[in-house]
Structures are given as C-alpha cells and as structure tokens.
C-alpha cells in the first residue's frame, strides 16, 4: 500500500532536509578548519626543532664532558708541579734536583698544551651553547604560536558545536512532528542517496537540480496531495508546494 502523508507533514521534510544539510556542512567545516592545517604544520616544525635541539644539546654536552676531562688533566699536572716544586725546595741531592727540574719543565709544557686545548674547548662550548640557546628561543616562540592557534581552533570548534547543538535540537523538534513511517522513509532515502527530501519548485527538483520531464510531471500531477512521491532523479521524497508549478 502506497505511503500517505498530508502535504503539511510532507512539507516538514523540507525543514528537516535543510537542517540535515546544515549539520553536514557544520561537520565538514569542523574537519576543514584552517587552524587544523596550521597546527599540523606548526607541530611538525616544532618536532623538527626539538630534534635539532636534541642534537645540538648532545654536542654541547659532549663538549662539556671534554672540558671537564681537560680541566681534570690540568688539575693533575698542576698537582704534580706543586709536588715536584716542593721536592726541589727540600732536596739536597743535585742529581735529584736536576731530574726534578727536567720533569717540571715537561710538566709546564704539558700544562701549557692542556690550557691551549682547554681554551679551544671552552670557545667551542660557548658557540655550541649559544646555538642551543638560539634554538630554545625559536622553540619558545613556536610554542607560543601553537598555543595561540590552538586557542583559535578551540574557539572555532566551540562556535561550530554551538551551531550544531542548536540545529540538532531543532531537527529533533521537527522530526517528532513527522509520522514514523514517513520519517523512516526519509532517513532511508537520505542514507542511501544523500537526500531525503526534495522540493519541487517550478518543475525543478531541488535535490537533483534537474527539471522533471513531461511524463514524470504527468505522474506527479496525477498523484493525490497526500501521496508520497519519490523524485525520479534523486530518489528523495518529492515535496510539492504552491511553488511546484503543477
């Protein structure tokens, strides 16, 4: 038996379709917010900076360890110089003093070489630490930008969610006024074909954007006002109004 519904009940489907279309648009806008792409790019840049910072920090730590080893070597040499100098001052053996003086001369040369190396490492460490500090500053600026874009995205999503919630509430109100069998058909056609209801305006189906041919229009004209008719092009429920051109 053909489905029946009053013209007013069928007209509710147009409001329902408008709201469903709006809900789809809102869902698409939520996924396509420019802030999503901006955040993806910024987070990728931040990851690259963090990797670079890790490498730079590793080099600085290696230089710091090298400096600590050189400083330790200098301390050992200076301790030996102090010891040998004390022994020279307290030795009465000319032979021992000569041997100690030779060793002191070698130790002083060693200390001088180590101090040169120490200076070079310190200069290198200073440059590496400056690079690390620069990258940290870049990352701080980038994190500030990420936080700002995140706030912008969250605000945009909150606005869209507010619209979605309002539209969804209106949809529920309208759907509650539609007969269950008519609503079930609407949902079925919308799930299957993308449109549940189509407004026939001036002989053109709003769902397909196509003008019905004369034979299809003849079928529509022959249908009773409370007959539920499907659009031959979109398969949506064809809602007839005073604008349909019948």
C-alpha positions as a Markdown table, in Angstrom:
| # | Residue | x | y | z |
|---|---|---|---|---|
| 1 | Unk | 0.0 | 0.0 | 0.0 |
| 2 | Unk | 1.4 | 3.4 | -1.0 |
| 3 | Unk | 2.6 | 5.6 | 1.8 |
| 4 | Unk | 0.3 | 8.5 | 2.6 |
| 5 | Unk | 1.0 | 11.8 | 4.5 |
| 6 | Unk | -0.6 | 15.1 | 4.5 |
| 7 | Unk | 1.0 | 18.0 | 2.5 |
| 8 | Unk | 1.8 | 19.8 | 5.7 |
| 9 | Unk | 3.5 | 16.7 | 7.1 |
| 10 | Unk | 5.5 | 16.3 | 3.9 |
| 11 | Unk | 6.5 | 19.9 | 4.0 |
| 12 | Unk | 8.1 | 19.3 | 7.3 |
| 13 | Unk | 10.6 | 17.1 | 5.5 |
| 14 | Unk | 12.0 | 20.2 | 3.7 |
| 15 | Unk | 12.8 | 21.8 | 7.0 |
| 16 | Unk | 14.3 | 18.5 | 8.1 |
| 17 | Unk | 16.4 | 18.3 | 5.0 |
| 18 | Unk | 17.6 | 21.9 | 5.4 |
| 19 | Unk | 18.7 | 21.1 | 8.9 |
| 20 | Unk | 20.4 | 17.9 | 7.9 |
| 21 | Unk | 22.2 | 19.7 | 5.1 |
| 22 | Unk | 23.3 | 22.3 | 7.7 |
| 23 | Unk | 24.5 | 19.6 | 10.1 |
| 24 | Unk | 26.6 | 18.1 | 7.3 |
| 25 | Unk | 28.1 | 21.4 | 6.4 |
| 26 | Unk | 29.0 | 22.1 | 10.1 |
| 27 | Unk | 30.6 | 18.7 | 10.3 |
| 28 | Unk | 32.6 | 19.4 | 7.2 |
| 29 | Unk | 33.6 | 22.8 | 8.4 |
| 30 | Unk | 34.7 | 21.3 | 11.7 |
| 31 | Unk | 37.1 | 19.0 | 9.9 |
| 32 | Unk | 38.2 | 21.5 | 7.4 |
| 33 | Unk | 39.1 | 24.4 | 9.7 |
| 34 | Unk | 42.2 | 26.2 | 8.5 |
| 35 | Unk | 43.5 | 26.0 | 12.1 |
| 36 | Unk | 43.8 | 22.2 | 11.7 |
| 37 | Unk | 46.2 | 22.5 | 8.8 |
| 38 | Unk | 48.1 | 25.4 | 10.5 |
| 39 | Unk | 48.5 | 23.3 | 13.7 |
| 40 | Unk | 49.7 | 20.3 | 11.8 |
| 41 | Unk | 52.4 | 22.4 | 10.1 |
| 42 | Unk | 53.4 | 24.1 | 13.3 |
| 43 | Unk | 53.6 | 20.8 | 15.3 |
| 44 | Unk | 55.7 | 19.3 | 12.5 |
| 45 | Unk | 58.0 | 22.3 | 12.7 |
| 46 | Unk | 58.2 | 22.0 | 16.5 |
| 47 | Unk | 59.1 | 18.3 | 16.2 |
| 48 | Unk | 61.9 | 19.2 | 13.8 |
| 49 | Unk | 63.1 | 21.9 | 16.2 |
| 50 | Unk | 63.1 | 19.6 | 19.1 |
| 51 | Unk | 65.1 | 17.0 | 17.2 |
| 52 | Unk | 67.6 | 19.7 | 16.2 |
| 53 | Unk | 67.8 | 20.9 | 19.8 |
| 54 | Unk | 68.4 | 17.4 | 21.0 |
| 55 | Unk | 71.4 | 17.1 | 18.5 |
| 56 | Unk | 72.7 | 20.5 | 19.5 |
| 57 | Unk | 72.4 | 19.8 | 23.2 |
| 58 | Unk | 74.2 | 16.5 | 22.7 |
| 59 | Unk | 77.1 | 18.2 | 21.0 |
| 60 | Unk | 77.2 | 20.8 | 23.9 |
| 61 | Unk | 77.1 | 18.0 | 26.5 |
| 62 | Unk | 80.0 | 16.2 | 24.7 |
| 63 | Unk | 82.0 | 19.4 | 24.7 |
| 64 | Unk | 81.2 | 20.0 | 28.4 |
| 65 | Unk | 82.4 | 16.5 | 29.2 |
| 66 | Unk | 85.6 | 17.0 | 27.1 |
| 67 | Unk | 86.2 | 20.3 | 29.0 |
| 68 | Unk | 85.8 | 18.5 | 32.3 |
| 69 | Unk | 88.4 | 15.9 | 31.3 |
| 70 | Unk | 90.8 | 18.6 | 30.2 |
| 71 | Unk | 90.3 | 20.5 | 33.4 |
| 72 | Unk | 90.9 | 17.3 | 35.4 |
| 73 | Unk | 94.1 | 16.7 | 33.4 |
| 74 | Unk | 95.2 | 20.3 | 34.2 |
| 75 | Unk | 94.5 | 19.8 | 37.8 |
| 76 | Unk | 96.6 | 16.5 | 37.9 |
| 77 | Unk | 99.5 | 18.3 | 36.1 |
| 78 | Unk | 99.3 | 21.3 | 38.5 |
| 79 | Unk | 99.3 | 18.9 | 41.5 |
| 80 | Unk | 102.4 | 17.2 | 40.2 |
| 81 | Unk | 104.1 | 20.6 | 39.6 |
| 82 | Unk | 103.3 | 21.6 | 43.1 |
| 83 | Unk | 104.6 | 18.3 | 44.5 |
| 84 | Unk | 107.8 | 18.4 | 42.4 |
| 85 | Unk | 108.4 | 22.1 | 43.2 |
| 86 | Unk | 108.2 | 21.3 | 46.9 |
| 87 | Unk | 110.6 | 18.4 | 46.5 |
| 88 | Unk | 113.1 | 20.6 | 44.7 |
| 89 | Unk | 113.0 | 23.1 | 47.6 |
| 90 | Unk | 113.6 | 20.4 | 50.1 |
| 91 | Unk | 116.0 | 18.1 | 48.3 |
| 92 | Unk | 119.8 | 18.2 | 49.0 |
| 93 | Unk | 120.7 | 16.0 | 46.1 |
| 94 | Unk | 121.9 | 17.8 | 43.0 |
| 95 | Unk | 121.1 | 14.8 | 40.9 |
| 96 | Unk | 117.5 | 14.6 | 42.2 |
| 97 | Unk | 117.1 | 18.3 | 41.7 |
| 98 | Unk | 118.2 | 18.2 | 38.1 |
| 99 | Unk | 115.8 | 15.3 | 37.4 |
| 100 | Unk | 113.0 | 17.1 | 39.1 |
| 101 | Unk | 113.7 | 20.3 | 37.2 |
| 102 | Unk | 113.6 | 18.4 | 33.9 |
| 103 | Unk | 110.3 | 16.8 | 34.9 |
| 104 | Unk | 108.9 | 20.2 | 35.9 |
| 105 | Unk | 109.8 | 21.7 | 32.6 |
| 106 | Unk | 108.0 | 18.8 | 30.8 |
| 107 | Unk | 105.0 | 19.3 | 33.2 |
| 108 | Unk | 104.8 | 23.0 | 32.5 |
| 109 | Unk | 104.9 | 22.3 | 28.7 |
| 110 | Unk | 102.1 | 19.8 | 29.2 |
| 111 | Unk | 100.1 | 22.3 | 31.3 |
| 112 | Unk | 100.5 | 24.9 | 28.6 |
| 113 | Unk | 99.3 | 22.5 | 25.9 |
| 114 | Unk | 96.4 | 21.5 | 28.1 |
| 115 | Unk | 95.5 | 25.1 | 28.7 |
| 116 | Unk | 95.5 | 25.8 | 25.0 |
| 117 | Unk | 93.2 | 22.8 | 24.5 |
| 118 | Unk | 91.0 | 24.0 | 27.4 |
| 119 | Unk | 90.7 | 27.4 | 25.8 |
| 120 | Unk | 89.7 | 25.9 | 22.4 |
| 121 | Unk | 87.1 | 23.6 | 24.0 |
| 122 | Unk | 85.7 | 26.5 | 26.1 |
| 123 | Unk | 85.3 | 28.6 | 22.9 |
| 124 | Unk | 83.7 | 25.7 | 21.1 |
| 125 | Unk | 81.4 | 25.1 | 24.0 |
| 126 | Unk | 80.4 | 28.7 | 24.1 |
| 127 | Unk | 79.5 | 28.6 | 20.5 |
| 128 | Unk | 77.5 | 25.4 | 20.9 |
| 129 | Unk | 75.7 | 26.7 | 23.9 |
| 130 | Unk | 74.8 | 29.9 | 22.0 |
| 131 | Unk | 73.3 | 27.7 | 19.3 |
| 132 | Unk | 71.3 | 25.7 | 21.8 |
| 133 | Unk | 70.0 | 28.9 | 23.4 |
| 134 | Unk | 69.0 | 30.2 | 19.9 |
| 135 | Unk | 67.1 | 27.0 | 19.1 |
| 136 | Unk | 65.4 | 27.1 | 22.5 |
| 137 | Unk | 64.3 | 30.7 | 21.8 |
| 138 | Unk | 62.9 | 29.6 | 18.4 |
| 139 | Unk | 61.0 | 26.8 | 20.0 |
| 140 | Unk | 59.6 | 29.1 | 22.7 |
| 141 | Unk | 58.3 | 31.4 | 20.0 |
| 142 | Unk | 56.9 | 28.5 | 18.1 |
| 143 | Unk | 55.2 | 27.0 | 21.2 |
| 144 | Unk | 53.6 | 30.4 | 21.8 |
| 145 | Unk | 52.2 | 30.4 | 18.2 |
| 146 | Unk | 51.0 | 26.8 | 18.7 |
| 147 | Unk | 49.1 | 27.8 | 21.8 |
| 148 | Unk | 47.5 | 30.8 | 20.1 |
| 149 | Unk | 46.4 | 28.7 | 17.1 |
| 150 | Unk | 45.1 | 26.0 | 19.4 |
| 151 | Unk | 43.0 | 28.6 | 21.2 |
| 152 | Unk | 41.7 | 29.9 | 17.8 |
| 153 | Unk | 40.9 | 26.3 | 16.7 |
| 154 | Unk | 39.1 | 25.6 | 20.0 |
| 155 | Unk | 37.1 | 28.8 | 19.8 |
| 156 | Unk | 36.1 | 28.0 | 16.2 |
| 157 | Unk | 35.1 | 24.4 | 17.2 |
| 158 | Unk | 33.1 | 25.7 | 20.1 |
| 159 | Unk | 31.2 | 28.1 | 17.9 |
| 160 | Unk | 30.5 | 25.3 | 15.4 |
| 161 | Unk | 29.5 | 23.0 | 18.1 |
| 162 | Unk | 27.0 | 25.6 | 19.4 |
| 163 | Unk | 25.5 | 25.9 | 15.9 |
| 164 | Unk | 25.4 | 22.1 | 15.6 |
| 165 | Unk | 23.7 | 21.7 | 19.0 |
| 166 | Unk | 21.1 | 24.3 | 18.1 |
| 167 | Unk | 20.5 | 22.7 | 14.7 |
| 168 | Unk | 20.3 | 19.3 | 16.2 |
| 169 | Unk | 17.7 | 20.4 | 18.8 |
| 170 | Unk | 15.6 | 22.0 | 16.0 |
| 171 | Unk | 15.9 | 18.8 | 14.0 |
| 172 | Unk | 14.7 | 16.7 | 16.9 |
| 173 | Unk | 11.7 | 19.0 | 17.4 |
| 174 | Unk | 10.7 | 18.8 | 13.7 |
| 175 | Unk | 11.4 | 15.1 | 13.4 |
| 176 | Unk | 9.0 | 14.5 | 16.4 |
| 177 | Unk | 6.2 | 16.0 | 14.3 |
| 178 | Unk | 6.7 | 13.7 | 11.3 |
| 179 | Unk | 4.8 | 10.4 | 11.2 |
| 180 | Unk | 7.1 | 7.5 | 12.0 |
| 181 | Unk | 6.7 | 5.7 | 8.6 |
| 182 | Unk | 7.3 | 9.0 | 6.7 |
| 183 | Unk | 10.4 | 9.7 | 8.8 |
| 184 | Unk | 11.7 | 6.2 | 8.3 |
| 185 | Unk | 11.4 | 6.6 | 4.5 |
| 186 | Unk | 13.1 | 10.0 | 4.7 |
| 187 | Unk | 16.0 | 8.6 | 6.7 |
| 188 | Unk | 16.3 | 5.5 | 4.4 |
| 189 | Unk | 16.5 | 7.6 | 1.2 |
| 190 | Unk | 18.9 | 10.1 | 2.8 |
| 191 | Unk | 21.2 | 7.4 | 4.0 |
| 192 | Unk | 21.1 | 5.7 | 0.6 |
| 193 | Unk | 21.1 | 8.6 | -1.8 |
| 194 | Unk | 22.3 | 11.6 | 0.2 |
| 195 | Unk | 19.0 | 13.4 | 0.1 |
| 196 | Unk | 15.8 | 12.5 | 2.0 |
| 197 | Unk | 13.5 | 15.3 | 0.7 |
| 198 | Unk | 13.5 | 17.4 | -2.5 |
| 199 | Unk | 11.4 | 20.5 | -3.1 |
| 200 | Unk | 9.7 | 20.5 | -6.4 |
| 201 | Unk | 9.9 | 24.2 | -7.4 |
| 202 | Unk | 8.8 | 25.3 | -10.9 |
| 203 | Unk | 9.1 | 21.8 | -12.1 |
| 204 | Unk | 12.7 | 21.5 | -10.9 |
| 205 | Unk | 13.8 | 19.1 | -8.2 |
| 206 | Unk | 16.0 | 20.8 | -5.6 |
| 207 | Unk | 17.9 | 17.6 | -4.8 |
| 208 | Unk | 19.0 | 16.9 | -8.3 |
| 209 | Unk | 18.8 | 20.4 | -9.8 |
| 210 | Unk | 17.1 | 18.8 | -12.8 |
| 211 | Unk | 13.7 | 19.8 | -14.4 |
| 212 | Unk | 11.3 | 16.8 | -14.5 |
| 213 | Unk | 10.3 | 15.8 | -18.0 |
| 214 | Unk | 6.7 | 15.9 | -19.0 |
| 215 | Unk | 6.0 | 12.3 | -18.4 |
| 216 | Unk | 7.3 | 12.5 | -14.8 |
| 217 | Unk | 5.4 | 15.7 | -14.3 |
| 218 | Unk | 2.3 | 13.9 | -15.5 |
| 219 | Unk | 2.8 | 11.2 | -12.9 |
| 220 | Unk | 3.2 | 13.9 | -10.2 |
| 221 | Unk | 0.1 | 15.8 | -11.3 |
| 222 | Unk | -1.9 | 12.6 | -11.2 |
| 223 | Unk | -0.8 | 11.8 | -7.6 |
| 224 | Unk | -3.1 | 12.7 | -4.7 |
| 225 | Unk | -1.8 | 15.5 | -2.5 |
| 226 | Unk | -1.3 | 13.1 | 0.3 |
| 227 | Unk | 0.6 | 10.5 | -1.8 |
| 228 | Unk | 4.3 | 10.3 | -1.0 |
| 229 | Unk | 6.1 | 10.6 | -4.3 |
| 230 | Unk | 9.8 | 10.0 | -5.0 |
| 231 | Unk | 11.9 | 12.2 | -7.2 |
| 232 | Unk | 12.8 | 10.2 | -10.3 |
| 233 | Unk | 16.3 | 11.7 | -10.5 |
| 234 | Unk | 17.4 | 11.9 | -6.8 |
| 235 | Unk | 15.1 | 9.3 | -5.2 |
| 236 | Unk | 14.3 | 11.7 | -2.5 |
| 237 | Unk | 10.8 | 12.3 | -1.3 |
| 238 | Unk | 9.4 | 14.9 | -3.7 |
| 239 | Unk | 7.6 | 17.6 | -1.7 |
| 240 | Unk | 5.0 | 19.5 | -3.6 |
| 241 | Unk | 4.0 | 23.1 | -2.7 |
| 242 | Unk | 2.3 | 26.0 | -4.3 |
| 243 | Unk | 5.7 | 26.7 | -6.0 |
| 244 | Unk | 5.9 | 23.4 | -7.7 |
| 245 | Unk | 4.3 | 24.6 | -11.0 |
| 246 | Unk | 1.8 | 21.8 | -11.1 |
